[in-house]
Amino acid sequence: MATRIELILKNARMVLADKNADRWTDEDLLSILDEGHKDLCQHSEILKARVEVPLVFDTSFFPLPDDCWQLTRVTHDNSFMPFVTYTQLDQAYVNNDSSWRTQQPISGPTIDWQTDTGQPEAIIYDRRNMTEGKVYPIPALADTAAATFSSPYGVTTGVVGGTVTPIFGLADDNLNISSPFGLLTDYAIEPSLTCYYLQIPGELTAVTDDLATPIMFDTALKYYVIGNAFLIDLAEEYQAKGLQQLGFYNRELELADKTSSRDHQRAAATRTTYRTGF
């Protein structure tokens, strides 16, 4: 049974009048398809993903997946975390403004809020690299909860603080984790962040690869392949055909954009309440 990519290339070759791959190799068309796959996802924002990201004590930064393009929502311990800027936190200290908070904090930002510690309350989304996120305040062990250390050799408890899960080895009462790889000083705080984000699809390198986009948009990808294949040909008549096919692609792209904006839903029925004078 042919794969989705094989069917797209086969249907594209019918329009290109190149069923025997005399003008365009599969490698050439696959390269164009990979570009179109990314273009469709980027402009329609149709590809979304979710990942659990562990926090680390004493640092406000956390890594984001390589395929993360934009964060759209973050929760911690089943609580929504608002997105804030450096300016908002500066003003929160100056004006004693807590309107950005979703829950009552233990204490507000200090004059040097970048060094505040405690349980995570918000995501700082500006002035950062695309490959990392930042929380406010800096995650720290709680003062009252007992820590639990898990390892392949069992569980050690009795340390003051939050929940700590070392990756390797044993834990002692001083929050030191020993392992064959040396002393570990970073401790993941639990529960982790749940990050929702717009996803960048992986590279397509073979006709057996899976497409991340829904199958209903394979026609759009076919138009993209045909249009760009024609455009790389120097013949004038092919240039016009290429622009025509890319026009068809843009039409399908608009549909993908509308579908994404409605979160792939269509209400079965709506009810409107009217105010009358009677």
Summary of the structure (lengths in Angstrom):
residues: 278
radius of gyration: 26.1
end to end distance: 65.1
largest distance: 80.7
contacts: 772
relative contact order: 0.19
helix: 32%
strand: 26%
